[in-house]
Amino acid sequence: MSADWPVYKVADLEAAKKLLVQDGNHGEYRPRKNEFVENGTAFIRAADLGYGAVKFDAAEKINEVAFKRIRKGVGADFDTILSTKGTVGKIAFVPEGSPRFVCSPQTSFWRSLDHDFIDPKFLYYELQSKHFLNQISSRKGETDMADYLSLTSQRSLNIRVPDLCEQRDIARILGALDEKIELNRQINQTLEQIAQAIFKSWFVDFGPVKAKIEAKASGRDPERAAMCAISGKSEAELDQLTEEQRQQLSATAALFPDELVESELGLVPEGWEVSTFGTIAKNIRAGVDPTSELPETPYVGLEHIERKHIYLTAWGRAEQVDSNKSRFSTGDILFGKLRPYFHKVSYMPFSGICSTDILVVRAMSTEWQGYVQYQLFNERFVEYSNVRSTGTRMPRANWKDMAQYPMAKPSSDLAAIYNKTVINFNDLAALMVQETNNLATLRDTLLPKLLSGEIRIPEAEKLMEATV
C-alpha cells in the first residue's frame, strides 16, 4: 500500500545524486528578444505544457548564441517538466527522441539520475499524485506576487519512492494508456498535415496548374502531369493504380486550368474568380447563457485549443462557466480572435458553447466546408488577421476584416472534391478524439487510486482490459 512507501525529501535525493531539479536561467543568461528565431532550440514556458505533453512545435525557439550562453535548465529525454510560475502545477513528460530544449524561468525539470532507484515515468506520475499536489498547493502562494514555486521550495518537497518493481508496474499501466493517447494525437496530426499539404498545393501554390503548364511546354501530357501533382505519384506509379483510381484522378485534374493569368492578386488560375473569404463563410453570432444549458454541454475555451493543431484533445462543460458564451454547431470552425498570432483554430466534431473570445465560423454551403476549415488554418490567413487586429495589450481579430481576406476562388466542384477528403479526415479524427477522451478518463481514474493504494496492479489491469 502507498502508506508504506518510503518518503524522501527532494534536497536529500539531490545530495545523494538520485534526483536533479533545475529551472531555467534568470537574469543575464536568459535569452534576449533578438535571439528568438523560427528554427532553433525550444524555449519551454508554462503555456507549452498541455495534457501531459510538451508542445515542442508550438514553443518559441532560441538561436545557437543564446543556447551556448545558457548555464542551467537544459532539458533531456525522460525529464518531467513542472510549471512553477503563474499557472503552477502543469506537468509534462519528455519522451525519448524529443527535440533539444531549455526550460524558461517559468518551468523546471525533474530528472531521475538513478533509474534503478526512481523510474523516470513513475516520477512523472508521482508528481501528479494527491500527496505531491497538496504540497505544491500549500507553497505556491507563499509570496505576495502571482503564484510561484521557487527552486528552494521545490527542494523542500517530499516524494514517495516505492519498490522499483511496483514503480515500473504503475508506470507500465498508466504509460500504456498515455502511449495510446499519444498515438491517437499523432494520427490526428498526420491527417491535419496531409489536408494542409493538399490545400497549399491546390489553392495556394496552384501546383496542378503549374504542372500542366510545364507539361505543355515540354510536349508531355498535361492531364497526366496534373494527376501526378495531385496524387504525389510518378507517371510509372499512376499506371499501377486501378482504373477507378485513375478515373477519379483524371476527373480532378480536369478541374484545374492549364494557364495562370494576371490579376490584382498576382498570377492566378485562369477562370478562378478573385474574391473574398466572406463570400464562402460567415460568422455565427449566437449568444447563450451557460446556466440555461445542460451541465454536460461541451464548453470550449481558448485554453482547450492547441496552437497550430486543428483537432481538439480536451474540452470543458457548461457547468464550469457562468458568463455569457457563444453557441456553435457540429462542423463549425472556431477561430481564437484574442491574440490571433497564437494560431488557435479548431474544427468542432460536436455542438456546444465557447468563449466569446472565439469566433464561430461556418461555410455558406456544404461543399465549401473543407476549404473554409483550412483557409482559416492557413498561416497566411492567420497573419492577415493578426496584422489587422486591434488592441495593444490584448489584440483581437475581427470578422469584418477577416471576411475581406482576398483569395483566388476555385470552382465549387473542385471545392467539393477537396471537402470530401477533409470530411473523411474529420470523421476519423473525431473517432480518435472520442477514444482519447475515454482513455484519458480511465487514466485519470486509475492514477490517484494506484498512487494512493486504493487499488492494486491486478485490479487495474482488469479495468484496462475491459476498456481498451
N, C-alpha and C positions, 0 to 999 in steps of 0.2 A: 504494500500500500504506500501511497505517496507520503503519508505521515511518517514513514520510517526512512525516507530518503535523506541522505546526508545533506546538510545545508552549509554552503561556503560563502564567505564574504568575497566580493569581486576583487578587492585590493589584495587579499591573501592569495587568490588564484593567480593574479598577475605577478606577485612576488615569487610564486612557485613556478613561473613560466608555463602555466597551463592555459592562460587566457590573456588576450590583449584587447583593451578597449581604448579607442582613439578617435578623436574628432578631426574636423578639417582645420586648415590653417586660419588663424586670425591675424589681423594686423598687416605688417609689411609683406608677408609671404603670400597673402591671399591674391588670387588672380585680379588683374585690373581690367577695366572696361574694354580697352583696346586689344585685350588678349583673348577675347571670346571670338570664336570663329565658327564657320559652318561645319567643318570636319576636324575632329581632334579628340582629346581625352574628355570623357563625360564628367561634368561637374555636378554631383548629385545633391540636390536640395530636397526638402521635405515633400515638395509638390511632385517629385519624380518617383515617389513610392506609392504604390497602389495595389491593393488586393494581393499582397504578399510578394509582388514582383517589383524589380527596379526597371523603370521605363527609360532604358538607355537611349533609345532612338529619339525620345522627346526631350531629353535633358540638354541643357546648353553645353557647349564644348569649349575647351581652352586649348591654346596653341602650345607648342613644344617649349617655348620660352617660359611660359607660366608653369608648365608641368615640372621643368627642371628646378624651378625655384621652390616648389612645394617641399616642406620639411616633414609633414605628417599627414595622415588621413588618406594615404594611397591604398586603395582597396585591393582585394584579391578574391579569387574564386572561393566559395564556401563561407564567405563572411555573412553575418546578419547585420543589416543596416537599420538603425533606430533614429527616428526623427526626435530632436531634442529642443526645438525652439518653436514657439507659436503653436503649431499642432504637434503636441508631444505624444509619442507612443505609436506612431505609424511604423510598421515593421515589415521588412522585405528580406528575402534570401537571395544570395548571388550564386547562381548555378555554375557548374564547371563550363569553361569555354566562353565566359562573358567578356565583353569589351573592357579595355582598360578604363579605370575611373578613379576619381578622388572624391572624398567627402567634403561638402561645404561645412562652414561652422554651424549650420542648422542640423547636421546629421553626424552620427558616429558609427563606426563599425565595431562589432563584437566578433572576435576571431578565436577559435579554438587553436591553441598551439600544440595540443597533445590529443590527437583524435582517438587514442586508446583510453583517454580519461573523459573527454567531453566530445561526443559525436556532434559535428557541426550542425546537422539537421535537427538533432534533438535540442540543441541550444536555441535554434530558431523558434521551435515550438515552446520551449520553456519561457522564452521572453514574451509569449502570448498567454501564459498561464495567469490565473487569478492571483496566485502568490506573488508574481512579479509585477503585474499591472497595479495591484494595490500599493506596492512600494512606490511606483512612479507617481501615482495619484497623490500620495502624501508629500512628495517632494517637489513636484513641478511648479507649485505656487509659492515657493519659498522666497522669491524676490517680489518687489513692487512692480516689476515690469510685466511683460507678457509671459505666459507660461514658459518655463525654461528649466531644463535638466542639465546642470553643469557636469563636466567630466568628473569633478570631485564628488558630486552627488551620485553619479553612476557607479563610481568605485566603492561607494559606501553601501551599495545594494547587496542583497544576498540572492544566490541562485541555488537550486536543488540539483544534485548530481547523483542519480541512482546508479545501480549496477549497469555496466556497459551493455550487456545483453538486453536489459529492459529498455535502455535508451534507444538502441537500434531497432527493437521491435516497435516501439512507439513511432519512431521516425519512419520506419518501413510502411506502417499502416497509413499514417497521415500523409506521408510522401507520395504513396501510390495515388491517393486522391488528388493531391496537388499536381502530380505529373499529368494525370488525365485532364485536369482543368487547363493546364498549360498547353497540352496538345490541342485541345479544342480552340484555345485562343490563337494558336499558330495556324490552324486550319482557316479560321476566320480572317486572319491577316493575309494569308495566301489568296483567298477569294477576293479580298479587297484590293490587293496588289494587281491581280490579273485584270479586274474590272477597270482599275485606274489606267493600266497599261493600254488596254483597248481604247478607252476614252481618249487618252492622249494621242494614240496613233491615228484614230479615225477623225477626231473632231478638233484637235489642236495642231498636230503636225501634218495632217492630211496625208498620211503615209500611203494608203492605197491609190490616191490620186497621183502622187508623185511617182509611184511605181508604174502606173500606166503611162505617164509622160516619158519616163526613162525608157520603157519598153518600146514605145512608138519610135523614139529617136534612134534606137539600136536595131530596129527591124524585128523585135520579138513580139509575141502575142500579149497585148495589154491586159486582156482579161486574166490570163494565167499569172501574169506578174502581180496583178491586184489580189488574186486568190492566194498567192504566196505571202504577200504583205499582210493579208487578213488572218491567215492561219499560222504564220510563222514557220511554214514548211518550205522546203526546196521544191523545185519542179519535179524532181525524181520522187520525192515523198508524196506529192499530190497524186501520182499515178498509183500509189499503194492504198489510197483511200477507196471506200466503197463508192459506187455510182451515186447513191443518195447523198453522201457527204460532199462529193464533187459538185452535184447539182445545187446543193444549199450554198456552197461557197461561191459558185458561179452567179447565183441569184443575188447574193450580197454584193459581189464585185460589180455587177451591172448597175447598182445604185450609186456608184461613185463615178463622177465625170472623169474625162481624160484631159482636162485643161484647168489651169489656175488663171484667174483674171484679176485685174487691179480693182481695188475698192478702197473705201475710206479706212478699212482695217488693214490694208496691205493686200497681198495675194490671197485669194480665197477660191474654193472650188467653184467652177462655172455652174450657175444655176442655183447656188445657195444664196439665200436672202441675208443681207446684212440687217440684223435685227437686235433686239434687246432681250435680256433674261425675263423681263416682266411679261413677255408675250406668251411664255410657256409655263410660267409658275406664278403662284400667288401666295401672299402672306395671310394665314388664317388667324384672325383675332377673336378668340372666344374666351372671355374671362370666366373664371369659376371660383367659387368659394369652396376650398377643400373640405371644410367641415360638413358640406352637404353631400359629399361623395362617400361611397362605401369605404371603410377603413383600409381595406386591402387594395384599393385602386392604385396602380403603379404611379409613382412620382419620380420625375427625372429632374435633377438639379445640375448645374454646371459641374459640380463635383463628381457626378456619375459619368460624365462624358470624357473619355480619354482623348488626349491631344493626338491628332493625326491618326485616329482609328475610328472607323465609321460604325462599327458594331459595338453595342453595349455589352458590358460584362456584369454590371450590377445596377440596381436602382432602389429607390425607397418606396414608401407607402404614403397614401394621403393622410393617414392618421398621425404622421410625423411632422406635418406642417400645418400652419393656421392662416397665413396671409394669402391674399388672392393670387391665383395661378392662372396659367393658360391651358386650354384643352387641346389635345392632339389625337389623331386617329391612326389606325394601322396604315403603314405605308408613307406617312408624313416624314419629312426630314427636319431635324432640329438643328438650328444654327446658333451657336453661342455668340450673342451680339456684344456682351461685355468683354472688353479686351479681345477683339476678334483675331488678333495675331496669335492667340493660343491655339487657333485652328481646331475648335471643338465643333464637330459636325457629326450627326449620328442618325442612322436610319432607325425608324421605330417599327418593331415587329408586333406591337400591340397598341391598344388605345390607353390613354391615361392623361395625367396632368403634368405640367412642367413649370419651371421658374419663369417669371416674366422677363428675366434677362436672357431668355432664349426665344428666337424667332421660330415660329411654326411655318414651314414652307410645304406647299402641296402642288403637284403638277396640275396644269389646266386640264389635261386629259391623260388617260392611262398610258398611251404609247410613249409619252414623254417622261414617265416617272424615273426610269433608269438614268436618262440624260440629265434630268434635274438633280438627281442624287449626286452624281459625280461631277457635275458642273459646280455645285455648292462646295464639294470637297476639293475641287481643283485649287492648286497653290495660287494660280493667277487670280482666281475669283476671291480667295481669302485675302490676298494682298490688296486687291482693288477695294474691297470692303473696309480693310484696315486703314488705308490711306484716307478714306472719306469718313472715318469715324469721328465723332465729336466728343469733347471732354478731355481734360488734361490728365488728371489722376486716374479716372475711370472711363476711358474712351469706350463709346458704344457705336456699333454699326447701326444703320437704319435701312429699313426696307425700301424707302423711296430711292436711295442711291443704288442699292443692290439691284432693284428692278431695271435700272438703266444700264446695267453691265452690257457692253456691246459684244456681239458674237456673230459668227457666220452660222446661220441656222440651216441644218441639213433637212432633207425631206422627212416627212412624218413616217414614211415607210422604212427609212434607214434607222430612225429613232426607235421604231417598234422592234426591229431586229435586235438592236443593242439592248432594249428593255427586256427582251426575253432572257438574255444571258444574265442580266442583273437580277431579275426576279428569281431565277433558279438559284443564284448565289445567295440572295437574301433569304430564301426559304431554307436552304441548308444552314446558313449562319444562324437563323432563328432556332433551328433544332439544336445546334451546338450551344447556343446561349441557354436554352432551357435545360439541357443536360448539365451544363456547367453550374447552373443555379442549384439543381438538385444535388450535385456532388459537393458544392460549397456548403449547402445546408447540412449534409451528412458530416462533412469535415468539422464544421463549427459545432456540431452536436457532440462528436466524438472527442474533440480536442480537450475541452475542460474536464470531461469525465475520465479520460485516460490520465490526464495530469493531476487529477485530484484523487485517483484511485477508486472512483465510483464504479468503474467497470474495468475488467481485466482484458488482456490481449485476446484470448479465445472468443470472448463475447463480442469484442469489437470486430473481429474477423467475420463472425456470423452476420453482423449488421451490414458489413461491406458486401458480403456475398448476396444478401437479399436486395441490395440497392443497385449495385454496379452490374 
